Amino acid sequence: MSTKNVFLKGTLILTATGFCTRFIGFFYRIFLSHSFGEEGMGLYQLIFPVYALCFSLTCAGIELSISRCTAKYRASGQNSRALDCLYMGLSFAFAFSCIVTFVIQKYAVSISSYFLGDTRCILLLKVIAYALPFAAVHSCIVGYYLGLKETKLPSVSQLLEQSARILSVFLLYWFLTKNNDSPSIVIAVIGLVFGEIFSSFFVFFHFQKNARILKTNKFSHHYFASLREVLTLAFPLTSNRVLLNILQSVEAVSIPFQLQLYGYSLKESLSLYGVLTGMALPCILFPSAITASVSTMLLPTITEINETHSGKTLAAVTRKITRACLLLGFACALFFLIFSHFIGMILFHSENAGKFIFILAWICPFLYTNSTYISILNGLGKTFSSFLFNSLGLFVRIYGVFFLIPRFGMKGYLWGMLISQILVFLLCRIKISRVIRTKQTGTL
């Protein structure tokens, strides 16, 4: 099968899976918002910056590193070296994630009190920390398969993870209400852990049973070289993700505080934060299942194109991706502008959700295109550029949090988001165009 057909097939599979999981997750969030209210959603969303930071630290960079190593060695026919990279990267990520889980458990009180500013997050943090080791196993094996451009296992595991999460939450909610107990938002966190456990066991046993890729030879000297290669590639990726997540964490936990400076109470600020992150943003991100799938397949594809030094191919791929993403973005923006009030009031029973969706609609063309641009830059090895551009965009958003929210409320932050997405779009476009011109002139 040609590279183009493999790319299209993989993208279609991931897109179908993404739409399915987001469709299910969309109604799941409606259930959470109706069951636990806007304030409960705010608490639930408040712990995710910490979880995202820990995930980035333990395995996000290693997953991308495994994917790139697998794509590189597969292109040269060295499948054994690709497996070495997977084994060593997975072992390191799992061990490191166990250490981080212990740290979160020990310092959950301090993190909740001084960083998140709400002691009700203590139990939520202690529970969600157990997901990290299983997320490490899941992400590393998925990274290997994506490097092979095999998307069936990642897609099925994503569906199973979502299904296990939602089913466990429904069962817990039903059991507690049947026994006249009052369910709290902690059961949503328990469901997330169950989902990661189920999906990690699924991908691990599927990998072990696959006779085509199972390696049976004894320990060799390539293992240590592979670990060094994985960590060398993972270090800048992890550093970028961690620094970005620190900035995102500062941004996220500061929004409720700045809303209080604007004049809202703690409960009102958490409610608005929950509406934004638990209702409005998931709606805006729903169509990005397409661009997320394209971005996932782009990294190994661009890596292979980069190895062949084909500037014309790179230019053609970038041009097609840009047109498709912008077309999708403008179409979705028009849809959200027209139906924002309907979505907010009918689906979420929240007027604020409709208002936020209306403002956020304008970022769709830039948001959807930026995810593919960042993936192209990472595939080209320009990880510092992707980090720099994302950082600049985050600084704009953080400026909106600290200087615009106290003056204009949540609208000020949403304006900052729009400006940041436009900035990242322009910077990525300029950088990718320069790389393409350099390759076409043969001066690289």
SULDA-V538301 format. One record per helix or strand. SS is the DSSP state (hx for helix, st for strand). FROM is the first residue (numbers start at 0). LEN is the number of residues. If there is no record, write none. Layout:
((SS & FROM & LEN) (SS & FROM & LEN))
//
This chain:
((hx & 2 & 44) (hx & 47 & 28) (hx & 78 & 28) (hx & 107 & 9) (hx & 118 & 10) (hx & 130 & 17) (hx & 151 & 27) (hx & 185 & 24) (hx & 221 & 41) (hx & 265 & 21) (hx & 287 & 21) (hx & 310 & 37) (hx & 350 & 29) (hx & 382 & 26) (hx & 409 & 32))
//
